[in-house]
Structures are given as C-alpha cells and as structure tokens.
Amino acid sequence: MLYLYGYISLRKEYNKTKNPLDLFVLIAYSFNHQIRFNNSHEFNKPFGKDRSCYNSFIESNLKSFINKLQKRDIEFYSTNFKSFDLSLLSDNDFVYCDPSYLKA
C-alpha cells in the first residue's frame, strides 16, 4: 500500500503546484494512463495498480517525441482560440484547437 500512499501524495502535490513533470509521472501511473480532472481542475484519476507503469515503451516514445520536437521550429500556444492572431499562420502551419468541455 506504500505505492498508493506515494501516488496520492504526489497527486495532492500536483494539485497544489501544477508542476508538469508531476503530471507526467501521475499519468504514467494512473489507471490506464488516463487523464481526468474534476470541476475544481484537480487531477483525480486513481492509481493504476497492475494496469499502468513507467516502462521502456513509454520512455522510448518520450525520447522520440522530444528528439522530433528539437529538430523542428515549433511554437506552442496556450490561449483561447478566439483571441489567437490567425495572421501569424502560414500554409505550412498545423493548428490544433482543443474543444471546450460543456456539461451536457
């Protein structure tokens, strides 16, 4: 049960500090590597005992992703899509807009 206590402690810490590295670790060990936040924007996915872990496959994918990012001229923006200046875009740009989440 020590692993569960450590996971819950890290989850509480992440919800206070919002450290992205903590979130990555939580996702690696959360149930089925899933991400879930409650209405208070707190990460609340349970521990994934015997379902999730940090492993060589995740590490390989992470390293490959980082290498590709470093070889390209990429800019990330975290903003409301309505306020994004579309004139900054060229024909070679890729834009992903995460849809809003509304209660049904």
DSSP file (Angstrom, degrees, kcal/mol; ACC not computed):
  #  RESIDUE AA STRUCTURE BP1 BP2  ACC     N-H-->O    O-->H-N    N-H-->O    O-->H-N    TCO  KAPPA ALPHA  PHI   PSI    X-CA   Y-CA   Z-CA
    1    1 A M     >        0   0    0      0, 0.0     4,-1.9     0, 0.0     5,-0.2   0.000 360.0 360.0 360.0  -8.8    0.0    0.0    0.0
    2    2 A L  H  >  +     0   0    0      1,-0.2     4,-2.3     2,-0.2     5,-0.2   0.882 360.0  55.5 -61.6 -38.5    3.0    2.3    0.2
    3    3 A Y  H  > S+     0   0    0      1,-0.2     4,-2.2     2,-0.2    -1,-0.2   0.876 106.6  50.7 -61.8 -38.2    2.9    2.8   -3.6
    4    4 A L  H  > S+     0   0    0      2,-0.2     4,-2.6     1,-0.2     5,-0.2   0.909 109.3  50.1 -66.7 -42.1   -0.8    4.0   -3.2
    5    5 A Y  H  X S+     0   0    0     -4,-1.9     4,-2.4     1,-0.2    -2,-0.2   0.910 111.2  49.6 -61.7 -42.3    0.2    6.5   -0.5
    6    6 A G  H  X S+     0   0    0     -4,-2.3     4,-2.4     2,-0.2    -2,-0.2   0.898 111.5  48.6 -63.3 -41.6    3.0    7.8   -2.7
    7    7 A Y  H  X S+     0   0    0     -4,-2.2     4,-2.6     2,-0.2    -2,-0.2   0.939 112.7  46.9 -64.2 -47.9    0.6    8.2   -5.6
    8    8 A I  H  X S+     0   0    0     -4,-2.6     4,-2.3     1,-0.2    -2,-0.2   0.896 112.5  51.0 -61.9 -40.4   -2.0   10.0   -3.6
    9    9 A S  H  X S+     0   0    0     -4,-2.4     4,-2.3    -5,-0.2    -1,-0.2   0.920 111.7  46.6 -63.4 -43.9    0.7   12.3   -2.0
   10   10 A L  H  X S+     0   0    0     -4,-2.4     4,-3.1     2,-0.2    -2,-0.2   0.895 110.5  53.3 -65.6 -39.4    2.0   13.2   -5.5
   11   11 A R  H  X S+     0   0    0     -4,-2.6     4,-2.2     2,-0.2    32,-0.2   0.913 109.9  47.5 -61.8 -42.5   -1.5   13.8   -6.7
   12   12 A K  H  X S+     0   0    0     -4,-2.3     4,-1.0     2,-0.2    -1,-0.2   0.912 113.0  49.4 -63.5 -42.2   -2.1   16.2   -3.8
   13   13 A E  H >X S+     0   0    0     -4,-2.3     4,-2.5     1,-0.2     3,-0.7   0.926 110.4  50.1 -62.9 -45.4    1.2   18.0   -4.5
   14   14 A Y  H 3X S+     0   0    0     -4,-3.1     4,-3.4     1,-0.2    -1,-0.2   0.922 106.2  55.4 -59.4 -43.9    0.5   18.3   -8.2
   15   15 A N  H 3< S+     0   0    0     -4,-2.2    -1,-0.2     1,-0.2    -2,-0.2   0.739 113.3  43.0 -64.6 -21.3   -3.0   19.8   -7.5
   16   16 A K  H << S+     0   0    0     -4,-1.0    -1,-0.2    -3,-0.7    -2,-0.2   0.881 129.8  22.7 -84.4 -44.7   -1.3   22.5   -5.4
   17   17 A T  H  < S-     0   0    0     -4,-2.5    -3,-0.2    -5,-0.1    -2,-0.2   0.724  82.5-143.5-100.6 -25.5    1.7   23.3   -7.6
   18   18 A K     <  +     0   0    0     -4,-3.4    -4,-0.1    -5,-0.3    -3,-0.1   0.829  31.3 176.5  59.5  35.4    0.6   22.2  -11.2
   19   19 A N     >  -     0   0    0     -6,-0.2     4,-1.8     1,-0.2     3,-0.4  -0.593  27.2-144.9 -70.5 120.1    4.1   21.1  -11.9
   20   20 A P  H  > S+     0   0    0      0, 0.0     4,-2.2     0, 0.0    -1,-0.2   0.833  97.7  55.9 -59.1 -34.5    4.0   19.5  -15.4
   21   21 A L  H  > S+     0   0    0      2,-0.2     4,-2.2     1,-0.2     5,-0.2   0.901 106.1  51.2 -66.0 -38.9    6.6   16.8  -14.6
   22   22 A D  H  > S+     0   0    0     -3,-0.4     4,-2.6     1,-0.2    -1,-0.2   0.908 108.7  52.0 -61.1 -41.1    4.5   15.7  -11.6
   23   23 A L  H  X S+     0   0    0     -4,-1.8     4,-2.6     2,-0.2    -2,-0.2   0.908 107.2  52.5 -62.8 -41.0    1.5   15.4  -14.0
   24   24 A F  H  X S+     0   0    0     -4,-2.2     4,-2.2     2,-0.2    -1,-0.2   0.932 111.0  46.7 -59.7 -45.5    3.6   13.3  -16.4
   25   25 A V  H  X S+     0   0    0     -4,-2.2     4,-1.4     1,-0.2    -2,-0.2   0.917 111.6  51.5 -63.6 -43.0    4.5   10.9  -13.6
   26   26 A L  H  X S+     0   0    0     -4,-2.6     4,-0.9     1,-0.2     3,-0.3   0.918 109.9  48.9 -60.0 -43.8    0.9   10.8  -12.4
   27   27 A I  H >< S+     0   0    0     -4,-2.6     3,-0.6     1,-0.2    -1,-0.2   0.902 106.9  56.3 -63.1 -40.4   -0.3    9.9  -15.9
   28   28 A A  H 3< S+     0   0    0     -4,-2.2    -1,-0.2     1,-0.2    -2,-0.2   0.822 119.5  31.7 -60.6 -30.7    2.3    7.2  -16.2
   29   29 A Y  H 3< S+     0   0    0     -4,-1.4    19,-2.8    -3,-0.3    -1,-0.2   0.372  96.8 106.5-110.5   3.5    1.0    5.5  -13.1
   30   30 A S  B X< S-A   47   0A   0     -4,-0.9     3,-2.3    -3,-0.6    17,-0.2  -0.378  90.6 -69.1 -80.1 164.5   -2.7    6.4  -13.3
   31   31 A F  G >  S-     0   0    0     15,-2.5     3,-1.5     1,-0.3    -1,-0.2  -0.333 117.4 -15.3 -55.9 117.0   -5.4    3.9  -14.2
   32   32 A N  G 3  S-     0   0    0      1,-0.3    -1,-0.3    -2,-0.2    20,-0.1   0.741 114.6 -77.3  56.4  28.7   -4.8    3.0  -17.9
   33   33 A H  G <  S+     0   0    0     -3,-2.3    -1,-0.3     1,-0.2     2,-0.2   0.805  90.2 154.1  56.3  32.1   -2.5    6.1  -18.3
   34   34 A Q    <   -     0   0    0     -3,-1.5     2,-0.4    -6,-0.0    -1,-0.2  -0.534  39.5-138.7 -94.3 159.5   -5.6    8.3  -18.5
   35   35 A I        +     0   0    0     -2,-0.2     2,-0.3    -5,-0.1     8,-0.0  -0.951  27.2 164.6-116.1 133.2   -6.0   11.9  -17.6
   36   36 A R        -     0   0    0     -2,-0.4     8,-2.4     9,-0.0     9,-0.6  -0.973  12.8-171.1-150.6 136.4   -9.0   13.2  -15.7
   37   37 A F  B     -B   43   0B   0     -2,-0.3     6,-0.2     6,-0.3     2,-0.1  -0.949  17.5-134.2-124.5 146.5   -9.7   16.5  -13.8
   38   38 A N    >   -     0   0    0      4,-2.3     3,-2.1    -2,-0.4     4,-0.0  -0.233  43.1 -84.6 -87.3-176.2  -12.7   17.4  -11.6
   39   39 A N  T 3  S+     0   0    0      1,-0.3    -1,-0.1     2,-0.1    -2,-0.0   0.697 130.0  58.7 -65.3 -18.8  -14.7   20.6  -11.7
   40   40 A S  T 3  S-     0   0    0      2,-0.1    -1,-0.3     0, 0.0     3,-0.1   0.279 119.3-111.4 -90.8   9.9  -12.1   22.3   -9.5
   41   41 A H  S <  S+     0   0    0     -3,-2.1     2,-0.4     1,-0.2    -2,-0.1   0.775  71.2 143.1  65.2  29.5   -9.4   21.5  -12.1
   42   42 A E        -     0   0    0     -4,-0.0    -4,-2.3     2,-0.0     2,-0.3  -0.841  58.4-115.1-100.4 136.6   -7.7   19.0   -9.9
   43   43 A F  B     +B   37   0B   0     -2,-0.4    -6,-0.3    -6,-0.2   -28,-0.1  -0.531  42.9 166.7 -65.1 128.9   -6.2   15.8  -11.3
   44   44 A N        +     0   0    0     -8,-2.4    -7,-0.1    -2,-0.3    -1,-0.1   0.168  17.9 134.2-138.0  22.1   -8.3   13.0   -9.8
   45   45 A K        -     0   0    0     -9,-0.6     3,-0.1   -11,-0.1    -9,-0.0  -0.547  54.9-118.5 -73.4 137.9   -7.5    9.8  -11.7
   46   46 A P        -     0   0    0      0, 0.0   -15,-2.5     0, 0.0    -1,-0.1  -0.260  36.2 -82.1 -74.4 164.9   -7.0    6.8   -9.4
   47   47 A F  B     -A   30   0A   0    -17,-0.2     2,-0.4     1,-0.1   -17,-0.2  -0.337  34.5-136.9 -62.6 143.4   -3.8    4.8   -9.2
   48   48 A G    >>  -     0   0    0    -19,-2.8     3,-3.1   -17,-0.1     4,-2.4  -0.359  25.6-175.2-103.1  52.4   -3.4    2.1  -11.9
   49   49 A K  T 34 S-     0   0    0     -2,-0.4     4,-0.1     1,-0.3   -20,-0.0  -0.239  78.5  -3.9 -51.7 128.0   -2.1   -0.8   -9.8
   50   50 A D  T 34 S+     0   0    0      2,-0.2    -1,-0.3     1,-0.1     3,-0.1   0.591 131.1  72.1  61.3  12.6   -1.2   -3.7  -12.2
   51   51 A R  T <4 S+     0   0    0     -3,-3.1     2,-0.3     1,-0.4    -2,-0.2   0.619  98.9  22.6-122.6 -28.5   -2.6   -1.5  -15.0
   52   52 A S     <  +     0   0    0     -4,-2.4    -1,-0.4   -23,-0.2     2,-0.3  -0.990  57.1 148.6-146.7 148.6   -0.1    1.2  -15.6
   53   53 A C        -     0   0    0     -2,-0.3     2,-0.6   -25,-0.1     5,-0.1  -0.971  51.5 -91.0-165.1 166.7    3.6    2.0  -15.0
   54   54 A Y        +     0   0    0     -2,-0.3     2,-0.2     4,-0.1    -2,-0.0  -0.812  61.0 164.1 -84.3 124.0    6.5    3.9  -16.5
   55   55 A N     >  -     0   0    0     -2,-0.6     4,-2.4     1,-0.0     5,-0.2  -0.774  53.9 -89.3-137.5 179.1    8.2    1.4  -18.8
   56   56 A S  H  > S+     0   0    0     -2,-0.2     4,-2.4     1,-0.2     5,-0.2   0.811 121.9  56.5 -64.2 -30.9   10.7    1.2  -21.7
   57   57 A F  H  > S+     0   0    0      2,-0.2     4,-2.3     1,-0.2    -1,-0.2   0.930 109.8  44.5 -66.1 -46.0    7.9    1.7  -24.3
   58   58 A I  H  > S+     0   0    0      2,-0.2     4,-2.6     1,-0.2    -2,-0.2   0.919 114.1  50.6 -63.3 -43.8    6.8    5.0  -22.7
   59   59 A E  H  X S+     0   0    0     -4,-2.4     4,-2.5     2,-0.2    -2,-0.2   0.913 110.2  49.2 -61.6 -43.5   10.5    6.0  -22.3
   60   60 A S  H  X S+     0   0    0     -4,-2.4     4,-2.3     1,-0.2    -1,-0.2   0.923 112.7  47.1 -62.6 -45.3   11.2    5.2  -26.0
   61   61 A N  H  X S+     0   0    0     -4,-2.3     4,-2.5     2,-0.2    -2,-0.2   0.899 112.2  50.6 -63.6 -40.7    8.2    7.2  -27.2
   62   62 A L  H  X S+     0   0    0     -4,-2.6     4,-2.6     2,-0.2    -2,-0.2   0.931 111.5  47.1 -63.9 -46.4    9.0   10.1  -25.0
   63   63 A K  H  X S+     0   0    0     -4,-2.5     4,-2.5     1,-0.2    -2,-0.2   0.906 112.7  49.7 -62.7 -42.1   12.6   10.3  -26.2
   64   64 A S  H  X S+     0   0    0     -4,-2.3     4,-2.1    -5,-0.2    -1,-0.2   0.916 111.6  48.7 -62.9 -43.4   11.5   10.0  -29.9
   65   65 A F  H  X S+     0   0    0     -4,-2.5     4,-2.3     2,-0.2    -2,-0.2   0.923 111.9  48.5 -62.9 -45.4    8.9   12.8  -29.4
   66   66 A I  H  X S+     0   0    0     -4,-2.6     4,-2.3     1,-0.2    -2,-0.2   0.916 110.3  51.8 -62.2 -44.2   11.5   15.1  -27.7
   67   67 A N  H  X S+     0   0    0     -4,-2.5     4,-1.0     1,-0.2    -1,-0.2   0.906 111.0  47.6 -59.7 -42.8   14.0   14.5  -30.5
   68   68 A K  H  < S+     0   0    0     -4,-2.1     4,-0.4     1,-0.2     3,-0.4   0.898 110.8  51.5 -67.1 -39.7   11.4   15.3  -33.2
   69   69 A L  H >< S+     0   0    0     -4,-2.3     3,-1.1     1,-0.2     5,-0.3   0.907 108.7  51.6 -61.3 -41.2   10.4   18.5  -31.3
   70   70 A Q  H 3< S+     0   0    0     -4,-2.3    -1,-0.2     1,-0.2    -2,-0.2   0.716 106.3  54.4 -71.1 -20.8   14.0   19.6  -31.0
   71   71 A K  T 3< S+     0   0    0     -4,-1.0     2,-0.3    -3,-0.4    -1,-0.2   0.489 105.0  63.3 -90.7  -4.0   14.6   19.2  -34.8
   72   72 A R  S <  S-     0   0    0     -3,-1.1     2,-1.3    -4,-0.4     0, 0.0  -0.845  85.6-115.0-122.8 157.3   11.7   21.4  -35.8
   73   73 A D        +     0   0    0     -2,-0.3     2,-0.4     2,-0.0    -3,-0.1  -0.737  54.4 164.3 -89.0  91.6   10.8   25.0  -35.4
   74   74 A I        -     0   0    0     -2,-1.3     2,-0.4    -5,-0.3    -2,-0.0  -0.908  23.0-169.1-118.6 137.2    7.7   24.5  -33.2
   75   75 A E        -     0   0    0     -2,-0.4     2,-0.4     2,-0.0    -2,-0.0  -0.990   7.9-156.5-123.6 134.0    5.8   27.0  -31.2
   76   76 A F        -     0   0    0     -2,-0.4     2,-0.4     2,-0.0    -2,-0.0  -0.896   8.3-169.6-108.1 138.5    3.2   26.1  -28.6
   77   77 A Y        -     0   0    0     -2,-0.4     2,-0.6     2,-0.1     7,-0.0  -0.980  12.9-163.2-125.5 140.4    0.5   28.5  -27.5
   78   78 A S        +     0   0    0     -2,-0.4     2,-0.3     2,-0.0    -2,-0.0  -0.864  47.7 113.7-121.2  94.6   -2.0   28.0  -24.7
   79   79 A T  S    S-     0   0    0     -2,-0.6     2,-0.3     5,-0.0     5,-0.1  -0.959  74.7 -76.9-153.9 165.4   -4.7   30.6  -25.3
   80   80 A N    >   -     0   0    0     -2,-0.3     3,-1.7     1,-0.2     4,-0.5  -0.564  40.8-133.8 -67.9 129.9   -8.3   30.9  -26.2
   81   81 A F  G >  S+     0   0    0     -2,-0.3     3,-0.8     1,-0.3    -1,-0.2   0.783 102.9  64.3 -60.6 -26.0   -8.6   30.2  -29.9
   82   82 A K  G 3  S+     0   0    0      1,-0.2    -1,-0.3     3,-0.0    -2,-0.0   0.778 105.4  44.2 -68.1 -25.3  -10.9   33.2  -30.3
   83   83 A S  G <  S+     0   0    0     -3,-1.7     2,-0.3     2,-0.1    -1,-0.2   0.426  86.3 114.6-100.0   1.6   -8.0   35.5  -29.3
   84   84 A F  S <  S-     0   0    0     -3,-0.8     2,-1.0    -4,-0.5     3,-0.1  -0.548  71.0-123.7 -75.6 134.4   -5.3   33.8  -31.4
   85   85 A D    >   -     0   0    0     -2,-0.3     3,-1.8     1,-0.2     4,-0.2  -0.671  22.2-168.2 -80.8 101.2   -3.9   36.0  -34.2
   86   86 A L  G >  S+     0   0    0     -2,-1.0     3,-1.6     1,-0.3    -1,-0.2   0.684  78.7  75.8 -66.1 -18.2   -4.5   33.9  -37.4
   87   87 A S  G 3  S+     0   0    0      1,-0.3    -1,-0.3    -3,-0.1    -2,-0.1   0.665  82.9  69.2 -68.5 -13.5   -2.3   36.2  -39.4
   88   88 A L  G <  S+     0   0    0     -3,-1.8    -1,-0.3     2,-0.0     2,-0.2   0.629  85.5  93.3 -74.9 -13.3    0.7   34.5  -37.7
   89   89 A L    <   -     0   0    0     -3,-1.6     2,-0.2    -4,-0.2     6,-0.0  -0.494  55.0-166.9 -88.4 149.9    0.0   31.3  -39.6
   90   90 A S    >   -     0   0    0     -2,-0.2     3,-1.4     4,-0.0    -2,-0.0  -0.685  43.3 -93.3-119.4 178.7    1.4   30.2  -42.9
   91   91 A D  T 3  S+     0   0    0      1,-0.3    -2,-0.0    -2,-0.2    -1,-0.0   0.705 123.8  56.0 -66.2 -18.9    0.4   27.4  -45.3
   92   92 A N  T 3  S+     0   0    0      2,-0.1    -1,-0.3     0, 0.0     2,-0.2   0.396  85.9 107.9 -93.9   2.4    2.8   25.1  -43.5
   93   93 A D    <   -     0   0    0     -3,-1.4     2,-0.5     2,-0.0    -4,-0.0  -0.525  54.7-151.5 -86.8 148.6    1.4   25.5  -40.0
   94   94 A F        -     0   0    0     -2,-0.2     2,-0.4     2,-0.0    -2,-0.1  -0.971  13.0-168.6-115.7 131.0   -0.6   22.9  -38.1
   95   95 A V        -     0   0    0     -2,-0.5     2,-0.5     2,-0.0    -2,-0.0  -0.980   6.7-171.3-124.2 130.1   -3.2   24.2  -35.6
   96   96 A Y        -     0   0    0     -2,-0.4     2,-0.6     2,-0.0    -2,-0.0  -0.985   3.2-168.8-119.4 123.5   -4.9   22.0  -33.0
   97   97 A C        -     0   0    0     -2,-0.5   -17,-0.0   -17,-0.0    -2,-0.0  -0.946  16.9-141.4-113.0 114.1   -7.7   23.6  -31.0
   98   98 A D        -     0   0    0     -2,-0.6   -17,-0.2     1,-0.1    -2,-0.0  -0.603  28.3-120.0 -73.2 124.6   -8.9   21.5  -28.1
   99   99 A P        -     0   0    0      0, 0.0    -1,-0.1     0, 0.0     2,-0.0  -0.246  27.6-102.9 -67.3 154.6  -12.7   21.9  -27.9
  100  100 A S        -     0   0    0      1,-0.1     2,-0.6     0, 0.0     0, 0.0  -0.348  29.6-126.8 -71.3 157.9  -14.3   23.3  -24.8
  101  101 A Y        -     0   0    0     -2,-0.0     2,-0.4     2,-0.0    -1,-0.1  -0.928  30.1-178.5-113.0 112.9  -15.9   20.9  -22.4
  102  102 A L        -     0   0    0     -2,-0.6     2,-0.2     2,-0.0     0, 0.0  -0.850  32.5-109.5-111.0 145.5  -19.5   21.7  -21.6
  103  103 A K              0   0    0     -2,-0.4    -2,-0.0     1,-0.1    -1,-0.0  -0.534 360.0 360.0 -69.0 135.8  -21.8   19.9  -19.2
  104  104 A A              0   0    0     -2,-0.2    -1,-0.1     0, 0.0    -2,-0.0   0.460 360.0 360.0 -80.1 360.0  -24.5   18.1  -21.1
